[in-house]
Amino acid sequence: MTDRLQTAAIYCRLSEEDRDKQWETDESNSIQNQKSMLLKYASEQGWLVYDIYSDDDYTGSDRRRPEFNRLLDDAQNHRFDIVLCKTQSRFTRELELVEKYIHGLFPLWGIRFVSIVDHADTENKGNKKSRQINGLVNEWYLEDMSENIRSVLTDRRKNGYHIGAFALYGYKKDPEVKGHLLIDEEAAAIVREVFTLFSQGYGKTKIARMLNDRGIPNPTEYKRIHGLRYQQPKRKNSTLWKYSAIADMLRNEMYIGNMVQGKYGSVSYKTKQNKPRPKEQ
């Protein structure tokens, strides 16, 4: 009776440092190189490849990676025997997840973890400490990178640069100067009209109705029509002006020339959750 051939799941991830895609629809050379290296290694070990899981354009701290989570589901259902990565940091940069999965759940599920460059292998009990050290170093990397990004953004805000992904209605991004906003005269005319009407005693609901009666598209629809970047609304988009849009416009200091940014800050580099910042910050 012969032993069953072991099956390996290959996991690849593009890191922030080595993006080299020419087109958005292309897989990066980094991903292709990882696959080639890992397929060769699996073949040399005599392992069958169950599947290749590949997350492109995701950081090692993003727990919402779709292929990462598919890998974990398949591991729990023991659809393969081994998780194979280039390095431990490609799987995760979080020490918490190293302990949870590599040292916790994977052994319970009967899954071996192997990363070939940094020689992590859960079958080798002697290198657990090195795997933990790798996890700690990767955690420090995440924290340092987060702090560096935060300090750069804070400095740019203090110097009056716009760092948002979307320009406020009435403005547009300067294609020549990063972080500089230009007045979008077509939309700005509507902004000025809203402030003028309000100063003349018209209510916010009345102003919204007047704009709708003239067929003026609301900010989101205006940006969509003109091919400008805009934030997708959480609810089904309407092309109509509403009380809230007028109220937000009248309260926004950007319209009187005050660059107000950084109202919300992340709770931690480990989470996408934000909380309001004190006004003095």
C-alpha positions in Angstrom: 0.0 0.0 0.0 1.5 3.4 -1.0 1.2 6.6 1.0 -1.3 9.2 -0.4 0.4 12.1 -2.2 0.2 15.3 -0.3 -1.6 18.3 -1.8 -0.4 21.9 -1.5 -2.3 25.1 -1.7 -0.1 27.9 -3.2 -0.8 31.4 -1.8 0.7 34.5 -3.6 0.2 38.1 -2.8 1.5 41.3 -4.4 3.2 43.5 -1.8 3.1 47.3 -1.8 6.9 47.5 -2.4 7.0 45.5 -5.6 4.2 46.6 -7.8 5.2 46.4 -11.5 2.0 46.0 -13.4 1.7 47.8 -16.8 -2.0 47.5 -17.0 -4.7 47.3 -14.3 -5.9 44.0 -15.8 -2.5 42.4 -15.8 -1.1 40.2 -13.0 2.1 41.6 -11.7 5.4 40.0 -12.6 5.8 39.6 -8.8 2.8 37.3 -8.7 3.9 35.4 -11.8 7.4 34.9 -10.2 5.9 33.7 -7.0 3.8 31.2 -8.8 6.7 29.9 -10.8 8.9 29.6 -7.8 6.3 27.8 -5.7 5.2 25.4 -8.5 8.8 24.4 -9.0 9.3 23.8 -5.2 6.0 21.8 -4.9 7.1 19.6 -7.9 10.5 19.0 -6.3 8.8 17.9 -3.0 6.5 15.6 -4.9 3.4 17.5 -3.8 0.3 17.8 -5.9 -1.0 21.4 -6.3 -4.6 21.6 -5.2 -5.1 25.3 -6.2 -3.4 28.6 -6.5 -4.8 31.5 -4.4 -3.6 34.9 -5.6 -4.4 38.3 -4.1 -3.1 41.2 -6.3 -3.0 44.7 -4.9 -3.7 43.8 -1.3 -1.5 44.6 1.7 -0.4 41.9 4.2 -2.5 43.5 6.9 -5.7 43.4 4.9 -7.9 40.7 6.4 -10.5 41.1 3.7 -8.3 39.7 1.0 -10.8 37.5 -1.0 -8.3 34.7 -1.9 -6.8 34.7 1.5 -10.2 34.1 3.0 -11.0 31.4 0.4 -7.8 29.7 1.4 -8.7 29.7 5.0 -12.2 28.2 4.3 -10.6 25.5 2.2 -8.0 24.8 4.9 -10.7 24.4 7.6 -12.4 21.9 5.3 -9.0 20.1 4.8 -9.1 20.3 1.0 -5.3 20.2 1.0 -2.5 19.3 3.4 0.0 22.2 3.0 -0.1 26.0 2.6 2.9 27.0 0.6 4.1 30.7 0.3 7.2 32.5 -0.8 7.6 34.1 2.6 5.6 34.2 5.8 4.9 37.9 5.3 3.1 37.1 2.0 0.6 35.1 4.1 0.3 37.8 6.8 2.3 40.6 8.4 0.3 40.4 11.6 1.7 38.5 14.5 -1.8 37.9 15.8 -2.7 36.0 12.6 0.6 34.1 12.7 -0.4 32.8 16.2 -4.1 32.3 15.3 -3.6 30.3 12.1 0.0 29.1 11.6 0.5 28.1 15.2 -3.1 27.6 16.3 -5.8 26.5 13.8 -3.6 25.0 11.0 -2.2 22.3 13.4 -5.8 21.6 14.6 -7.0 21.3 11.0 -4.0 19.1 10.1 -2.5 21.8 7.8 1.3 22.3 7.4 2.5 25.8 6.7 5.7 26.2 4.6 7.3 29.4 3.3 10.5 28.7 1.3 12.6 31.9 1.4 12.5 32.4 5.2 12.5 28.6 5.9 9.3 28.6 7.9 7.9 25.1 8.3 5.4 24.0 11.0 6.6 20.4 10.6 9.9 21.6 12.1 9.1 22.2 15.7 12.5 23.8 16.2 11.8 26.9 14.1 8.7 28.1 15.9 10.6 30.9 17.6 12.0 32.1 14.2 8.5 32.1 12.8 7.4 34.2 15.8 10.3 36.6 15.3 9.4 36.9 11.6 5.9 37.8 12.7 7.2 40.3 15.2 9.5 42.0 12.6 6.6 42.1 10.1 4.4 43.7 12.8 7.0 46.3 13.4 7.2 46.9 9.7 3.4 47.5 9.5 3.5 49.9 12.5 6.5 51.9 11.1 5.0 52.1 7.6 1.7 53.3 9.1 3.4 56.0 11.2 5.5 57.1 8.2 2.4 57.5 6.0 0.6 59.3 8.8 3.4 61.8 9.3 3.7 62.5 5.5 -0.1 63.1 5.2 -0.1 65.3 8.3 2.7 67.4 6.9 1.0 67.7 3.5 -2.2 68.8 5.2 -0.4 71.4 7.3 1.1 72.8 4.1 -2.3 73.2 2.5 -2.2 70.3 0.1 -5.4 68.4 -0.8 -4.8 64.7 -0.1 -8.3 63.3 -0.6 -9.3 60.9 -3.4 -12.2 63.1 -4.5 -12.3 66.8 -5.1 -15.3 68.6 -3.4 -18.1 69.6 -5.8 -17.2 73.0 -7.2 -13.5 72.1 -7.3 -11.4 69.8 -9.5 -7.9 68.4 -9.1 -5.1 70.2 -10.9 -3.6 67.7 -13.4 -0.3 69.6 -13.3 0.2 70.0 -9.5 -0.5 67.1 -7.1 -2.5 68.2 -4.1 -3.7 71.5 -5.7 -7.3 72.2 -6.4 -8.7 74.3 -9.1 -12.2 75.9 -9.2 -14.6 74.0 -11.5 -16.4 77.1 -12.8 -19.5 75.2 -14.1 -20.2 73.6 -10.7 -18.9 76.7 -8.8 -21.7 78.8 -10.4 -24.2 76.5 -8.7 -22.4 76.7 -5.3 -22.4 80.5 -5.5 -26.1 80.5 -6.3 -26.9 78.2 -3.4 -25.1 80.6 -1.0 -26.8 83.7 -2.6 -30.2 82.1 -2.3 -29.7 81.2 1.3 -28.5 84.7 2.2 -31.7 86.0 0.6 -33.8 83.9 3.0 -34.6 80.8 0.9 -34.8 77.6 2.9 -32.6 74.5 2.1 -35.6 72.5 0.9 -36.8 75.3 -1.3 -33.3 75.7 -2.8 -33.1 72.0 -3.6 -36.5 72.1 -5.2 -35.5 75.1 -7.4 -32.4 73.3 -8.6 -34.4 70.2 -9.3 -37.0 72.1 -11.2 -34.3 73.4 -13.5 -32.8 69.9 -14.1 -29.5 70.7 -12.4 -27.8 67.4 -11.6 -26.7 66.9 -7.9 -23.0 66.7 -7.1 -22.6 62.9 -7.5 -24.5 62.9 -10.8 -22.6 66.0 -12.1 -19.3 64.2 -11.4 -20.5 61.0 -13.1 -21.6 62.9 -16.2 -18.3 64.7 -16.5 -16.1 61.6 -15.8 -14.8 62.9 -12.5 -13.9 60.7 -9.6 -16.6 60.5 -7.0 -17.5 58.4 -4.0 -20.1 55.8 -4.6 -23.3 56.5 -2.6 -24.2 53.9 0.0 -27.8 53.9 -1.1 -29.2 53.8 -4.6 -28.0 57.0 -6.3 -30.5 59.7 -7.1 -29.8 62.6 -9.5 -31.9 65.0 -7.4 -30.8 67.6 -4.9 -31.9 67.0 -1.3 -32.1 69.1 1.9 -29.0 67.3 3.2 -26.8 68.2 0.2 -27.7 71.9 0.5 -27.1 71.8 4.3 -23.7 70.1 3.9 -22.7 72.7 1.3 -23.6 75.6 3.5 -21.6 74.2 6.5 -18.5 73.3 4.5 -15.6 75.7 5.2 -13.9 74.6 2.0 -16.3 77.0 0.2 -14.9 80.0 2.0 -11.3 79.0 1.3 -10.5 77.1 4.5 -8.8 73.7 3.7 -10.3 71.4 6.3 -9.0 67.9 6.3 -8.2 65.0 8.6 -11.6 65.2 10.5 -11.3 61.4 11.0 -8.3 59.3 11.9 -7.8 55.6 12.1 -8.1 53.9 15.4 -5.1 51.6 14.7 -3.0 50.6 11.8 -4.6 47.1 12.2 -8.1 48.3 11.4 -9.9 50.4 8.7 -12.1 51.8 11.5 -12.0 55.6 11.9 -13.0 58.0 14.7 -13.5 61.8 14.8 -10.5 63.8 15.6 -10.6 66.8 18.0 -11.0 70.1 16.0 -7.6 71.4 17.2 -6.0 68.4 15.4 
